[in-house]
Amino acid sequence: MKAERDELGFDAPAPVGHPVRASLPADAPTGPAIGDRLPNFSLPDAFGRVVNFHEDRGQSKAALVFYRSAVW
Amino acid sequence: MRDAFDKFEAAGIKLYALSYDDQETLAEFAQKQGVQYKLLSDTDSRVIKQYGLLNEQLSKKDAFLYGIPYPGVFVCDEDGTVISKFFHDSYKKRESPEMLIDAALGRITIDETAPRAESSDDGIRITAALHGGNGSLRQGIVRQLVTTFELPEGLHIYGEPVPQGLTATEIKVEGPAGLVTLPMEAPSTAPLRSKTLDIDLNVWSGTVRFATPLYPVGELVSECRPIDEREVELSVHVTFQACTDETCLLPQTRILTLRVELEEVDVPNLPIHTGHGQREGNYDSTPAMKRLVWRKVRKNPLRLLQFIWNRKRMERRSKR
């Protein structure tokens, strides 16, 4: 199959319209607003250690990235 | 992200990346890709839902895809308060890590090694530099073309709106087909009362930085074919008029050109990605994919069959 170009100009191996390459709707939610405190959570890291976000951050600024997957 | 880790460290910003992958996958990814920041494993998408970011364009029918977030980044201050956030219309599009650092620090910086062009005349120095990713372009990654004015004491330039007869500062970046530019970001202007015209003007003085975000799309750089050329040329058209409180220089346009490198996209080696002519992927995520699929669809294997059938159907349709 030839790579197809989507309406934003990007190429991907999957056909246009396939769910793996869905573009984000304009009204997609974007979570906590500027000025809000980020909700706290605990999750395991790659080594199985549980990370409490705000505790681990301590008094540092932080960037929290939500991404699709490290697999595909 | 991986390449910019040291810059985050130096700026005192902790970096976390969260996905629905299992720990084993993240451990492999971290090891093979040399990732030093914390990869968090949200296997049941609990935190993704808590943040209200669950991608609802996908449903459980989409087999192993379900559970991913709308991709984006939050930058928070020392108290954990969001000071900046970035969400985009495509999963392929995202900020340069350097832009996240700038957002956290509230400033625009330029790497020392960034490709740049310079023009000095009338005592006014203008520099154009490509900020982010060591000055290279990569599909969908938003870099900034930063234009710096160094204005001598007493001179200022104008922001919109300007009265007739004066020229506002304008920066246009031109590049090869497939380069997308976004609206320029400028610092706020200072008001200046003009006694002769009896109006308020909007001015910048001293050292001023303007950022034009830009990114390449498939026509220029694609994950589905090797890159055509190693380098491309960007030309920056800077129009401005410099004045003192009493007199004005003529409006002028300076053109600065710089050459920037194109970079390939990191694609994992997976059957769904291969066969499209791009270079070989950086690491093989097939075992991780198998685990993901098993974890997601074992309760309802029919969904995987539906998924495969759906994809085949779409591929057949696109061939026509």
Contacts between the chains, C-beta under 8 A, distances in Angstrom:
chain1	res1	chain2	res2	distance
A	1	B	315	4.9
A	1	B	318	6.3
A	1	B	319	6.5
A	2	B	318	7.7
A	3	B	218	7.9
A	3	B	222	7.0
A	3	B	224	3.5
A	3	B	225	7.4
A	3	B	276	5.1
A	3	B	277	7.9
A	4	B	318	5.9
A	5	B	218	5.1
A	5	B	219	7.9
A	6	B	90	7.6
A	8	B	89	6.6
A	8	B	90	5.1
A	8	B	92	7.7
A	8	B	93	7.4
A	8	B	217	6.7
A	9	B	178	6.9
A	9	B	180	6.9
A	9	B	217	3.1
A	9	B	218	5.4
A	9	B	219	6.4
A	10	B	90	6.1
A	10	B	92	4.7
A	10	B	93	7.8
A	10	B	139	7.0
A	10	B	140	6.3
A	10	B	217	5.6
A	10	B	218	5.4
A	10	B	222	7.9
A	11	B	139	8.0
A	11	B	218	3.7
A	11	B	222	4.1
A	11	B	223	6.3
A	11	B	224	4.4
A	11	B	225	7.7
A	12	B	92	7.4
A	12	B	223	6.8
A	12	B	224	6.9
A	13	B	223	7.7
A	13	B	224	6.2
A	13	B	272	6.0
A	13	B	273	5.3
A	13	B	274	7.9
A	13	B	275	7.6
A	13	B	276	4.9
A	14	B	272	6.8
A	14	B	311	7.2
A	14	B	314	7.9
A	15	B	311	7.5
A	15	B	314	4.0
A	15	B	315	5.6
A	15	B	317	7.2
A	15	B	318	4.5
A	16	B	318	7.2
A	17	B	314	6.5
A	18	B	310	7.8
A	18	B	311	6.3
A	18	B	314	5.4
A	19	B	57	7.1
A	19	B	58	5.6
A	19	B	62	4.8
A	19	B	65	5.7
A	20	B	65	6.3
A	20	B	272	7.7
A	21	B	91	7.5
A	22	B	55	8.0
A	22	B	57	4.8
A	22	B	58	7.3
A	23	B	89	5.7
A	23	B	90	5.2
A	24	B	57	7.7
A	24	B	70	5.7
A	24	B	87	7.4
A	24	B	88	6.8
A	24	B	89	5.2
A	24	B	90	6.6
A	24	B	91	7.3
A	25	B	57	6.8
A	26	B	89	7.3
A	28	B	70	4.8
A	28	B	87	7.1
A	29	B	52	4.9
A	29	B	53	6.5
A	29	B	70	6.9
A	30	B	53	7.5
A	30	B	70	7.0
A	30	B	72	6.0
A	30	B	85	6.5
A	30	B	87	4.3
A	31	B	51	4.4
A	31	B	52	5.2
A	31	B	53	5.1
A	31	B	72	7.2
A	31	B	74	7.1
A	31	B	85	7.4
A	32	B	51	6.7
A	32	B	52	8.0
A	32	B	74	6.9
A	32	B	82	5.5
A	32	B	85	7.9
A	33	B	82	6.7
A	34	B	82	5.0
A	34	B	83	6.7
A	34	B	84	6.8
A	34	B	85	6.4
A	35	B	81	6.5
A	35	B	82	6.5
A	36	B	81	6.9
A	36	B	82	5.4
A	37	B	76	7.9
A	37	B	79	7.0
A	37	B	80	5.0
A	37	B	81	5.3
A	37	B	82	7.6
A	38	B	74	6.0
A	38	B	76	5.3
A	38	B	80	5.3
A	38	B	81	7.6
A	38	B	82	6.1
A	39	B	50	5.8
A	39	B	51	6.6
A	40	B	80	7.8
A	41	B	46	7.7
A	41	B	47	4.6
A	41	B	50	6.3
A	43	B	18	6.9
A	43	B	40	4.3
A	43	B	41	6.1
A	43	B	42	5.5
A	43	B	47	6.1
A	44	B	23	5.8
A	44	B	40	7.3
A	44	B	41	5.1
A	45	B	23	7.7
A	45	B	26	7.4
A	45	B	38	5.1
A	45	B	39	6.2
A	45	B	40	5.8
A	45	B	41	7.0
A	46	B	23	6.0
A	46	B	26	3.8
A	46	B	27	4.4
A	46	B	29	7.5
A	46	B	30	4.8
A	46	B	38	7.7
A	46	B	39	4.7
A	46	B	41	7.2
A	47	B	23	7.6
A	47	B	27	6.7
A	48	B	23	5.5
A	51	B	16	7.7
A	51	B	38	6.1
A	51	B	40	6.2
A	53	B	16	7.0
A	54	B	80	5.3
A	56	B	14	7.4
A	56	B	38	7.5
A	57	B	14	5.4
A	57	B	76	7.8
A	57	B	80	6.9
A	59	B	78	5.2
A	60	B	12	5.9
A	60	B	13	6.7
A	60	B	14	4.7
A	60	B	78	6.8
A	61	B	11	7.8
A	61	B	12	6.4
A	61	B	13	4.7
A	61	B	14	7.2
A	61	B	75	7.2
A	61	B	76	6.5
A	61	B	77	5.6
A	61	B	78	6.0
A	61	B	104	4.9
A	62	B	13	6.3
A	62	B	14	4.4
A	62	B	15	7.1
A	62	B	16	6.3
A	62	B	75	7.5
A	62	B	76	5.3
A	62	B	80	7.8
A	63	B	8	7.0
A	63	B	13	5.8
A	63	B	14	7.6
A	63	B	15	5.3
A	63	B	16	7.2
A	63	B	73	5.9
A	63	B	74	7.2
A	63	B	75	5.1
A	63	B	76	7.9
A	63	B	100	4.9
A	63	B	104	6.8
A	64	B	16	5.0
A	64	B	17	7.9
A	64	B	18	6.8
A	64	B	73	6.9
A	64	B	74	4.7
A	64	B	75	7.9
A	64	B	76	7.1
A	65	B	1	7.3
A	65	B	15	7.4
A	65	B	16	6.8
A	65	B	17	4.2
A	65	B	18	6.8
A	65	B	72	7.9
A	65	B	73	4.9
A	66	B	18	5.5
A	66	B	19	7.6
A	66	B	48	6.7
A	66	B	51	7.2
A	66	B	53	5.7
A	66	B	69	4.3
A	66	B	70	7.4
A	66	B	71	5.8
A	66	B	72	5.5
A	66	B	73	7.3
A	67	B	17	6.0
A	67	B	18	7.5
A	67	B	19	5.4
A	67	B	69	7.7
A	67	B	71	5.3
A	68	B	19	6.8
A	68	B	68	5.0
A	68	B	69	7.6
A	68	B	71	5.7
A	68	B	91	5.6
A	69	B	19	5.4
A	69	B	20	6.6
A	69	B	21	5.6
A	69	B	68	6.4
A	69	B	292	7.5
A	70	B	19	6.0
A	70	B	21	5.0
A	70	B	25	5.7
A	70	B	26	6.1
A	70	B	29	4.1
A	70	B	39	7.2
A	70	B	268	8.0
A	70	B	285	7.2
A	70	B	288	7.2
A	71	B	21	6.0
A	71	B	25	5.9
A	71	B	268	6.9
A	71	B	270	7.8
A	71	B	285	4.9
A	71	B	288	4.5
A	71	B	289	5.2
A	71	B	292	5.3
A	72	B	268	6.7
A	72	B	270	6.0
A	72	B	272	6.7
A	72	B	273	7.8
A	72	B	285	7.0
A	72	B	289	6.5
